[in-house]
Amino acid sequence: MKVKTTISISDALLRAIDRKIKSKHYRSQFIETAMWIYLGRKRRNGRKPSDKDIINKHADELNREAEDVLSYQVLL
């Protein structure tokens, strides 16, 4: 079900949206789609740990492995 609402956005953002759509009649659909995409990304990003978190969790093991690999290097 669609609900009519009013929002305030900057003139610059409105012009950018209008450049992307074929007609001003499609503004609502464009904004709704953009918001669904944004909310989906926020939800996914909230669930999965970042690469930094994963690396930090395994930092000690990764550092030991790096030191082991470096011990095999031969000075030229």
C-alpha positions, 0 to 999 in steps of 0.5 A, a space after each residue: 500500500 502506498 502512503 502519501 508523504 512530504 519530505 524536504 530534500 536539497 534542491 541540488 539532490 532534486 536536480 540530480 534525481 531529475 537528471 536520472 529519471 525520464 519524467 518527474 512522475 517517476 520521482 517517487 518510484 526512484 526514491 523508494 527504490 533508492 531507499 530500499 537499496 540503502 536499507 538493504 545494504 545497511 541491514 547486510 552491513 550490520 550483520 557481517 563483520 568487516 574485513 578489518 574485524 576478521 583480520 583483527 580477530 586472526 591477527 596473532 595467527 596471521 603475524 606468526 605465519 608472516 614471520 614463518 614465511 619471512 624466515 625462509 627468505 634468502 638475502 641476495 
